[in-house]
Amino acid sequence: MVIIDDCKLTLAIARDIMEDAGYDVETAESGIAANSFIYQTPPPALILIDVVMPMLNGDRKVKLLKDRDSSSNIPVVLMSSKSAEELQALKESSGADGFVPKPLNRDELLDEVRRLI
């Protein structure tokens, strides 16, 4: 699993939740920095990505991932402090497979991840 967020605190929280649940986790502070983890063999089981980031927003990164054959089948979950309605709209427009609100809730995050992998 790859977690992408420009906030180090959120990265640490998400990583701790997922590792405590038994998942192998790589983290990156940008979509570009995550490429080395995303385009590896085998690809990650899931990508958890923040929506609002400098240079390349998470929803734009999702569109790029879904347009590329080598990453189009990787489940992607958006995370943001935006409203549920905004997150749903971003999920639909970007092609993401799910979303979770921030601040992260352990049970909500794990439920969404387990639904997809």
PyMOL CGO cylinders between C-alpha atoms (Angstrom):
from pymol import cmd
from pymol.cgo import CYLINDER

trace = [
    CYLINDER, 0.00, 0.00, 0.00, 1.18, 3.53, -0.75, 0.3, 1, 1, 1, 1, 1, 1,
    CYLINDER, 1.18, 3.53, -0.75, 0.03, 6.52, 1.30, 0.3, 1, 1, 1, 1, 1, 1,
    CYLINDER, 0.03, 6.52, 1.30, 0.55, 9.98, -0.23, 0.3, 1, 1, 1, 1, 1, 1,
    CYLINDER, 0.55, 9.98, -0.23, 0.11, 13.18, 1.76, 0.3, 1, 1, 1, 1, 1, 1,
    CYLINDER, 0.11, 13.18, 1.76, 2.14, 16.38, 2.08, 0.3, 1, 1, 1, 1, 1, 1,
    CYLINDER, 2.14, 16.38, 2.08, 1.30, 16.50, 5.82, 0.3, 1, 1, 1, 1, 1, 1,
    CYLINDER, 1.30, 16.50, 5.82, 3.83, 14.44, 7.77, 0.3, 1, 1, 1, 1, 1, 1,
    CYLINDER, 3.83, 14.44, 7.77, 1.46, 14.06, 10.71, 0.3, 1, 1, 1, 1, 1, 1,
    CYLINDER, 1.46, 14.06, 10.71, -1.32, 12.59, 8.56, 0.3, 1, 1, 1, 1, 1, 1,
    CYLINDER, -1.32, 12.59, 8.56, 1.21, 10.30, 6.88, 0.3, 1, 1, 1, 1, 1, 1,
    CYLINDER, 1.21, 10.30, 6.88, 2.35, 9.03, 10.27, 0.3, 1, 1, 1, 1, 1, 1,
    CYLINDER, 2.35, 9.03, 10.27, -1.20, 8.50, 11.54, 0.3, 1, 1, 1, 1, 1, 1,
    CYLINDER, -1.20, 8.50, 11.54, -2.34, 6.68, 8.40, 0.3, 1, 1, 1, 1, 1, 1,
    CYLINDER, -2.34, 6.68, 8.40, 0.83, 4.57, 8.32, 0.3, 1, 1, 1, 1, 1, 1,
    CYLINDER, 0.83, 4.57, 8.32, 0.41, 3.59, 11.98, 0.3, 1, 1, 1, 1, 1, 1,
    CYLINDER, 0.41, 3.59, 11.98, -3.24, 2.61, 11.47, 0.3, 1, 1, 1, 1, 1, 1,
    CYLINDER, -3.24, 2.61, 11.47, -2.47, 0.51, 8.42, 0.3, 1, 1, 1, 1, 1, 1,
    CYLINDER, -2.47, 0.51, 8.42, 0.68, -1.14, 9.82, 0.3, 1, 1, 1, 1, 1, 1,
    CYLINDER, 0.68, -1.14, 9.82, -1.13, -1.97, 13.07, 0.3, 1, 1, 1, 1, 1, 1,
    CYLINDER, -1.13, -1.97, 13.07, -3.77, -3.69, 10.92, 0.3, 1, 1, 1, 1, 1, 1,
    CYLINDER, -3.77, -3.69, 10.92, -1.06, -5.78, 9.25, 0.3, 1, 1, 1, 1, 1, 1,
    CYLINDER, -1.06, -5.78, 9.25, -0.56, -3.93, 5.97, 0.3, 1, 1, 1, 1, 1, 1,
    CYLINDER, -0.56, -3.93, 5.97, 2.83, -3.24, 4.37, 0.3, 1, 1, 1, 1, 1, 1,
    CYLINDER, 2.83, -3.24, 4.37, 3.05, 0.52, 3.85, 0.3, 1, 1, 1, 1, 1, 1,
    CYLINDER, 3.05, 0.52, 3.85, 5.21, 2.91, 1.85, 0.3, 1, 1, 1, 1, 1, 1,
    CYLINDER, 5.21, 2.91, 1.85, 4.74, 6.67, 2.25, 0.3, 1, 1, 1, 1, 1, 1,
    CYLINDER, 4.74, 6.67, 2.25, 5.45, 9.67, 0.06, 0.3, 1, 1, 1, 1, 1, 1,
    CYLINDER, 5.45, 9.67, 0.06, 4.91, 13.40, 0.47, 0.3, 1, 1, 1, 1, 1, 1,
    CYLINDER, 4.91, 13.40, 0.47, 3.89, 13.97, -3.16, 0.3, 1, 1, 1, 1, 1, 1,
    CYLINDER, 3.89, 13.97, -3.16, 2.40, 12.13, -6.09, 0.3, 1, 1, 1, 1, 1, 1,
    CYLINDER, 2.40, 12.13, -6.09, 5.68, 12.45, -7.94, 0.3, 1, 1, 1, 1, 1, 1,
    CYLINDER, 5.68, 12.45, -7.94, 7.71, 11.03, -5.04, 0.3, 1, 1, 1, 1, 1, 1,
    CYLINDER, 7.71, 11.03, -5.04, 5.28, 8.09, -4.88, 0.3, 1, 1, 1, 1, 1, 1,
    CYLINDER, 5.28, 8.09, -4.88, 5.97, 6.99, -8.46, 0.3, 1, 1, 1, 1, 1, 1,
    CYLINDER, 5.97, 6.99, -8.46, 8.84, 4.72, -7.43, 0.3, 1, 1, 1, 1, 1, 1,
    CYLINDER, 8.84, 4.72, -7.43, 6.42, 2.78, -5.21, 0.3, 1, 1, 1, 1, 1, 1,
    CYLINDER, 6.42, 2.78, -5.21, 3.45, 2.87, -7.59, 0.3, 1, 1, 1, 1, 1, 1,
    CYLINDER, 3.45, 2.87, -7.59, 5.23, 1.65, -10.71, 0.3, 1, 1, 1, 1, 1, 1,
    CYLINDER, 5.23, 1.65, -10.71, 7.06, -1.25, -9.10, 0.3, 1, 1, 1, 1, 1, 1,
    CYLINDER, 7.06, -1.25, -9.10, 6.46, -4.96, -9.64, 0.3, 1, 1, 1, 1, 1, 1,
    CYLINDER, 6.46, -4.96, -9.64, 4.21, -6.06, -8.14, 0.3, 1, 1, 1, 1, 1, 1,
    CYLINDER, 4.21, -6.06, -8.14, 2.19, -2.84, -7.90, 0.3, 1, 1, 1, 1, 1, 1,
    CYLINDER, 2.19, -2.84, -7.90, 0.79, -1.74, -4.55, 0.3, 1, 1, 1, 1, 1, 1,
    CYLINDER, 0.79, -1.74, -4.55, -2.48, -3.29, -3.39, 0.3, 1, 1, 1, 1, 1, 1,
    CYLINDER, -2.48, -3.29, -3.39, -3.99, 0.17, -2.83, 0.3, 1, 1, 1, 1, 1, 1,
    CYLINDER, -3.99, 0.17, -2.83, -3.13, 3.88, -2.93, 0.3, 1, 1, 1, 1, 1, 1,
    CYLINDER, -3.13, 3.88, -2.93, -4.41, 6.27, -0.25, 0.3, 1, 1, 1, 1, 1, 1,
    CYLINDER, -4.41, 6.27, -0.25, -3.94, 9.85, -1.43, 0.3, 1, 1, 1, 1, 1, 1,
    CYLINDER, -3.94, 9.85, -1.43, -4.66, 13.31, -0.05, 0.3, 1, 1, 1, 1, 1, 1,
    CYLINDER, -4.66, 13.31, -0.05, -6.70, 15.56, -2.33, 0.3, 1, 1, 1, 1, 1, 1,
    CYLINDER, -6.70, 15.56, -2.33, -5.09, 18.94, -1.58, 0.3, 1, 1, 1, 1, 1, 1,
    CYLINDER, -5.09, 18.94, -1.58, -1.35, 18.91, -2.23, 0.3, 1, 1, 1, 1, 1, 1,
    CYLINDER, -1.35, 18.91, -2.23, 1.08, 21.35, -3.83, 0.3, 1, 1, 1, 1, 1, 1,
    CYLINDER, 1.08, 21.35, -3.83, 2.02, 20.96, -7.50, 0.3, 1, 1, 1, 1, 1, 1,
    CYLINDER, 2.02, 20.96, -7.50, -0.26, 17.98, -8.25, 0.3, 1, 1, 1, 1, 1, 1,
    CYLINDER, -0.26, 17.98, -8.25, -3.57, 17.56, -6.44, 0.3, 1, 1, 1, 1, 1, 1,
    CYLINDER, -3.57, 17.56, -6.44, -4.60, 14.05, -5.47, 0.3, 1, 1, 1, 1, 1, 1,
    CYLINDER, -4.60, 14.05, -5.47, -7.63, 13.97, -7.76, 0.3, 1, 1, 1, 1, 1, 1,
    CYLINDER, -7.63, 13.97, -7.76, -5.45, 14.92, -10.73, 0.3, 1, 1, 1, 1, 1, 1,
    CYLINDER, -5.45, 14.92, -10.73, -2.92, 12.21, -9.80, 0.3, 1, 1, 1, 1, 1, 1,
    CYLINDER, -2.92, 12.21, -9.80, -5.78, 9.68, -9.68, 0.3, 1, 1, 1, 1, 1, 1,
    CYLINDER, -5.78, 9.68, -9.68, -6.83, 10.65, -13.22, 0.3, 1, 1, 1, 1, 1, 1,
    CYLINDER, -6.83, 10.65, -13.22, -3.25, 10.10, -14.40, 0.3, 1, 1, 1, 1, 1, 1,
    CYLINDER, -3.25, 10.10, -14.40, -3.08, 6.72, -12.63, 0.3, 1, 1, 1, 1, 1, 1,
    CYLINDER, -3.08, 6.72, -12.63, -6.41, 5.55, -14.04, 0.3, 1, 1, 1, 1, 1, 1,
    CYLINDER, -6.41, 5.55, -14.04, -5.38, 6.58, -17.58, 0.3, 1, 1, 1, 1, 1, 1,
    CYLINDER, -5.38, 6.58, -17.58, -2.22, 4.46, -17.50, 0.3, 1, 1, 1, 1, 1, 1,
    CYLINDER, -2.22, 4.46, -17.50, -2.48, 0.72, -18.19, 0.3, 1, 1, 1, 1, 1, 1,
    CYLINDER, -2.48, 0.72, -18.19, 0.11, -0.22, -15.57, 0.3, 1, 1, 1, 1, 1, 1,
    CYLINDER, 0.11, -0.22, -15.57, -1.79, 1.53, -12.75, 0.3, 1, 1, 1, 1, 1, 1,
    CYLINDER, -1.79, 1.53, -12.75, -5.42, 1.66, -13.89, 0.3, 1, 1, 1, 1, 1, 1,
    CYLINDER, -5.42, 1.66, -13.89, -6.45, -1.36, -11.80, 0.3, 1, 1, 1, 1, 1, 1,
    CYLINDER, -6.45, -1.36, -11.80, -4.89, -0.20, -8.51, 0.3, 1, 1, 1, 1, 1, 1,
    CYLINDER, -4.89, -0.20, -8.51, -7.66, 0.81, -6.09, 0.3, 1, 1, 1, 1, 1, 1,
    CYLINDER, -7.66, 0.81, -6.09, -7.30, 4.45, -5.03, 0.3, 1, 1, 1, 1, 1, 1,
    CYLINDER, -7.30, 4.45, -5.03, -8.87, 6.08, -1.97, 0.3, 1, 1, 1, 1, 1, 1,
    CYLINDER, -8.87, 6.08, -1.97, -9.02, 9.87, -1.65, 0.3, 1, 1, 1, 1, 1, 1,
    CYLINDER, -9.02, 9.87, -1.65, -8.69, 11.51, 1.76, 0.3, 1, 1, 1, 1, 1, 1,
    CYLINDER, -8.69, 11.51, 1.76, -9.53, 15.10, 2.58, 0.3, 1, 1, 1, 1, 1, 1,
    CYLINDER, -9.53, 15.10, 2.58, -11.16, 17.43, 5.07, 0.3, 1, 1, 1, 1, 1, 1,
    CYLINDER, -11.16, 17.43, 5.07, -13.58, 18.48, 2.32, 0.3, 1, 1, 1, 1, 1, 1,
    CYLINDER, -13.58, 18.48, 2.32, -17.26, 17.69, 2.82, 0.3, 1, 1, 1, 1, 1, 1,
    CYLINDER, -17.26, 17.69, 2.82, -18.60, 14.23, 2.00, 0.3, 1, 1, 1, 1, 1, 1,
    CYLINDER, -18.60, 14.23, 2.00, -20.47, 15.73, -0.97, 0.3, 1, 1, 1, 1, 1, 1,
    CYLINDER, -20.47, 15.73, -0.97, -17.28, 17.31, -2.33, 0.3, 1, 1, 1, 1, 1, 1,
    CYLINDER, -17.28, 17.31, -2.33, -15.35, 14.08, -1.81, 0.3, 1, 1, 1, 1, 1, 1,
    CYLINDER, -15.35, 14.08, -1.81, -18.04, 12.06, -3.59, 0.3, 1, 1, 1, 1, 1, 1,
    CYLINDER, -18.04, 12.06, -3.59, -17.91, 14.47, -6.54, 0.3, 1, 1, 1, 1, 1, 1,
    CYLINDER, -17.91, 14.47, -6.54, -14.09, 14.30, -6.65, 0.3, 1, 1, 1, 1, 1, 1,
    CYLINDER, -14.09, 14.30, -6.65, -14.24, 10.50, -6.44, 0.3, 1, 1, 1, 1, 1, 1,
    CYLINDER, -14.24, 10.50, -6.44, -16.58, 10.36, -9.41, 0.3, 1, 1, 1, 1, 1, 1,
    CYLINDER, -16.58, 10.36, -9.41, -14.74, 12.92, -11.54, 0.3, 1, 1, 1, 1, 1, 1,
    CYLINDER, -14.74, 12.92, -11.54, -11.27, 11.47, -10.89, 0.3, 1, 1, 1, 1, 1, 1,
    CYLINDER, -11.27, 11.47, -10.89, -12.12, 7.78, -11.13, 0.3, 1, 1, 1, 1, 1, 1,
    CYLINDER, -12.12, 7.78, -11.13, -11.08, 7.06, -7.54, 0.3, 1, 1, 1, 1, 1, 1,
    CYLINDER, -11.08, 7.06, -7.54, -12.52, 3.94, -5.94, 0.3, 1, 1, 1, 1, 1, 1,
    CYLINDER, -12.52, 3.94, -5.94, -13.35, 5.39, -2.53, 0.3, 1, 1, 1, 1, 1, 1,
    CYLINDER, -13.35, 5.39, -2.53, -12.81, 8.21, -0.06, 0.3, 1, 1, 1, 1, 1, 1,
    CYLINDER, -12.81, 8.21, -0.06, -12.32, 8.82, 3.65, 0.3, 1, 1, 1, 1, 1, 1,
    CYLINDER, -12.32, 8.82, 3.65, -12.72, 12.09, 5.53, 0.3, 1, 1, 1, 1, 1, 1,
    CYLINDER, -12.72, 12.09, 5.53, -10.00, 13.80, 7.55, 0.3, 1, 1, 1, 1, 1, 1,
    CYLINDER, -10.00, 13.80, 7.55, -9.26, 13.76, 10.37, 0.3, 1, 1, 1, 1, 1, 1,
    CYLINDER, -9.26, 13.76, 10.37, -8.81, 10.06, 9.82, 0.3, 1, 1, 1, 1, 1, 1,
    CYLINDER, -8.81, 10.06, 9.82, -10.95, 7.69, 11.82, 0.3, 1, 1, 1, 1, 1, 1,
    CYLINDER, -10.95, 7.69, 11.82, -9.34, 4.27, 12.25, 0.3, 1, 1, 1, 1, 1, 1,
    CYLINDER, -9.34, 4.27, 12.25, -12.52, 2.24, 11.71, 0.3, 1, 1, 1, 1, 1, 1,
    CYLINDER, -12.52, 2.24, 11.71, -13.68, 4.27, 8.69, 0.3, 1, 1, 1, 1, 1, 1,
    CYLINDER, -13.68, 4.27, 8.69, -10.26, 4.01, 7.06, 0.3, 1, 1, 1, 1, 1, 1,
    CYLINDER, -10.26, 4.01, 7.06, -9.94, 0.28, 7.65, 0.3, 1, 1, 1, 1, 1, 1,
    CYLINDER, -9.94, 0.28, 7.65, -13.51, -0.36, 6.44, 0.3, 1, 1, 1, 1, 1, 1,
    CYLINDER, -13.51, -0.36, 6.44, -12.85, 1.49, 3.18, 0.3, 1, 1, 1, 1, 1, 1,
    CYLINDER, -12.85, 1.49, 3.18, -9.52, -0.26, 2.59, 0.3, 1, 1, 1, 1, 1, 1,
    CYLINDER, -9.52, -0.26, 2.59, -10.95, -3.70, 3.36, 0.3, 1, 1, 1, 1, 1, 1,
    CYLINDER, -10.95, -3.70, 3.36, -13.84, -3.04, 0.99, 0.3, 1, 1, 1, 1, 1, 1,
    CYLINDER, -13.84, -3.04, 0.99, -11.37, -2.55, -1.85, 0.3, 1, 1, 1, 1, 1, 1,
    CYLINDER, -11.37, -2.55, -1.85, -8.64, -5.14, -1.20, 0.3, 1, 1, 1, 1, 1, 1,
]
cmd.load_cgo(trace, "trace")
